Amino acid sequence: MQTLLFVAELIIAVALIGFVLLQRSEGGALGMGGGGGMGGLFTARGAADTLTRTTAILAFLFFVTCIALNILALRGRDQTSILDSAPAATSIPAKPAAPALPVGPSVPKPQ
């Protein structure tokens, strides 16, 4: 089951990347080009709507497969907490000794 979901996630990821790259940018310099880019099947607006809708569906499927893979990975895991296995501190640590003062050059006192 995990292998099937993993392969599906890879296919969805590659398709999602492709559809994002096909979309027209804000400046219009990148993407599919003008209205005749699809051979007259779609208008420029219809192609953009189709690409946007397809991208949203692929993104939703990508998130669903990610969640499903996480659920499958967590299914056989032990339910203990890392805090349960930590040793309990029973004694209070002693206070650290006062730091030694730095020894500098001795300066004679004026008389």
C-alpha positions in Angstrom: 0.0 0.0 0.0 2.8 2.4 0.9 4.6 1.7 -2.4 1.4 2.4 -4.4 0.9 5.7 -2.5 4.5 6.7 -2.9 4.4 6.1 -6.7 1.1 8.0 -6.9 2.7 10.9 -5.0 5.6 11.0 -7.3 3.4 11.0 -10.4 1.2 13.8 -8.9 4.3 15.8 -8.0 5.7 15.7 -11.5 2.3 16.5 -13.0 1.9 19.4 -10.5 5.3 20.8 -11.5 4.3 20.6 -15.1 1.0 22.3 -14.7 2.5 25.1 -12.6 5.1 25.7 -15.3 2.4 25.8 -18.1 0.5 28.6 -16.4 0.9 32.1 -17.5 2.9 34.4 -15.2 1.6 37.8 -14.0 3.7 39.6 -16.6 2.6 37.3 -19.4 6.1 36.6 -20.6 6.1 33.0 -19.6 3.6 30.2 -20.0 1.5 28.9 -22.9 1.4 32.0 -25.0 -1.6 33.5 -26.8 -5.1 32.2 -27.4 -4.1 29.9 -30.3 -1.7 28.0 -28.2 -4.1 25.0 -27.7 -5.0 24.8 -31.4 -8.3 26.6 -31.0 -9.7 24.1 -28.5 -9.7 26.7 -25.6 -9.7 30.4 -25.5 -6.8 32.0 -23.5 -9.2 32.5 -20.6 -10.6 29.0 -20.7 -7.1 27.4 -20.8 -6.1 29.5 -17.8 -9.1 28.4 -15.9 -8.5 24.7 -16.7 -4.9 24.9 -15.7 -5.8 26.7 -12.5 -8.4 24.1 -11.6 -6.2 21.2 -12.5 -3.4 22.6 -10.4 -5.7 23.0 -7.4 -6.9 19.4 -7.8 -3.4 18.1 -8.1 -2.3 20.1 -5.0 -5.2 18.6 -3.1 -4.3 15.1 -4.2 -0.7 15.7 -3.2 -1.6 16.7 0.3 -4.0 13.8 0.7 -1.3 11.3 -0.4 1.2 12.9 2.0 -1.2 12.6 4.9 -2.1 9.0 4.0 1.6 8.1 3.8 2.2 9.7 7.3 -0.7 7.8 8.7 0.6 4.5 7.3 4.1 5.2 8.6 2.8 6.0 12.1 0.5 2.9 12.3 3.1 0.5 13.6 5.0 2.9 15.8 5.3 2.5 19.6 3.1 5.0 21.4 5.6 6.0 24.1 6.9 9.5 24.6 10.5 10.5 24.6 9.9 12.2 28.0 8.8 8.8 29.5 12.2 7.3 28.8 14.3 10.2 30.2 15.9 9.6 33.6 14.3 11.4 36.4 16.5 13.9 38.3 16.3 12.9 42.0 18.9 15.2 43.6 19.4 18.9 43.3 22.8 19.7 41.8 25.3 21.4 44.0 26.0 25.1 43.6 29.0 25.8 41.4 32.0 27.3 43.1 32.6 31.0 42.8 34.7 31.8 39.7 38.3 32.6 40.4 39.3 36.3 40.0 41.7 36.9 37.2 45.2 37.6 38.3 46.6 40.7 36.6 50.0 42.5 36.9 50.7 43.8 40.3 51.0 47.6 40.4 52.9 49.2 43.3 50.9 51.5 45.4 52.0 55.2 45.5 53.6 56.4 48.7 
